[in-house]
Amino acid sequence: MVTLYQALQLILQVLWFIMIVHIIMSWLINFQVLNLRQPLIAQLWDGLNRLLEPLYGPIRNILPNTGGLDLAPLVLFIIIIILQRALANNAGFFYGM
């Protein structure tokens, strides 16, 4: 069961890192530091969007329309923090078995 606990924590940490990369990359694209006409940047951006859109989509459907401000990443960050804390608070369940 310890392995399950560690795997869940690792998945949440990797998701956190991927979201940070996606957000920073979106800022760099919007401020024209990165150019989507470069093949490597375009592939990386497309891959990150394909990976995160299934997570952002349902959250965007629930949230009200805020125009150009996308709050889905913020909500997903909060969900990840809650899940990490819930796992940490119940770590005894995983170590007790």
C-alpha positions in Angstrom: 0.0 0.0 0.0 3.0 2.3 0.5 3.7 2.0 -3.2 0.2 3.1 -4.0 0.5 6.2 -1.7 3.9 7.1 -3.3 2.5 6.6 -6.8 -0.5 8.8 -6.2 1.8 11.5 -4.7 4.1 11.2 -7.7 1.3 11.5 -10.2 0.0 14.7 -8.5 3.5 16.2 -8.4 4.1 15.4 -12.1 0.7 16.9 -13.0 1.6 20.0 -10.9 4.9 20.4 -12.9 3.2 19.9 -16.3 0.7 22.6 -15.4 3.5 25.0 -14.4 5.3 24.4 -17.7 2.0 24.9 -19.6 1.2 28.2 -17.8 4.7 29.6 -18.3 4.7 28.5 -21.9 1.4 30.2 -22.5 2.7 33.5 -21.1 5.8 33.2 -23.3 3.7 32.6 -26.4 1.3 35.5 -25.6 4.2 37.9 -25.0 5.7 36.6 -28.3 8.9 35.3 -26.7 8.1 31.9 -28.1 6.9 31.4 -31.7 4.4 28.7 -32.5 5.8 28.5 -36.1 8.8 26.7 -34.7 8.2 23.0 -35.0 9.5 22.0 -31.6 7.6 24.7 -29.8 4.4 23.9 -31.7 4.7 20.2 -30.9 5.4 20.8 -27.2 2.5 23.2 -27.0 0.1 20.8 -28.8 1.2 18.0 -26.6 0.6 20.0 -23.4 -2.8 21.1 -24.6 -3.8 17.6 -25.5 -2.7 16.4 -22.1 -4.3 19.1 -20.0 -7.5 19.9 -22.0 -9.4 16.8 -20.7 -8.7 18.1 -17.1 -9.5 21.8 -17.9 -12.6 21.1 -20.0 -15.0 19.9 -17.3 -13.8 22.7 -15.0 -14.4 25.3 -17.7 -17.9 24.0 -18.1 -18.7 24.5 -14.5 -17.1 27.9 -14.1 -18.9 31.0 -15.3 -17.5 32.7 -18.4 -14.9 35.3 -17.4 -13.9 36.5 -20.8 -10.2 36.3 -21.4 -9.4 35.1 -17.9 -9.1 31.3 -17.7 -9.6 30.2 -14.1 -9.5 26.4 -14.8 -5.8 26.0 -14.0 -6.2 27.8 -10.7 -9.1 25.5 -9.8 -7.1 22.5 -10.8 -4.2 23.7 -8.7 -6.6 23.9 -5.7 -7.9 20.4 -6.4 -4.4 19.0 -6.6 -3.5 20.7 -3.3 -6.6 19.3 -1.6 -5.8 15.8 -2.9 -2.2 16.0 -1.8 -3.2 17.1 1.7 -5.9 14.4 1.9 -3.3 11.8 1.0 -0.9 13.1 3.5 -3.5 13.3 6.3 -4.5 9.7 5.5 -1.0 8.3 5.0 -1.5 6.1 8.1 -4.1 4.1 6.1 -1.4 3.3 3.5 1.4 2.6 6.0 -0.8 0.7 8.4 -1.6 -2.2 6.0 
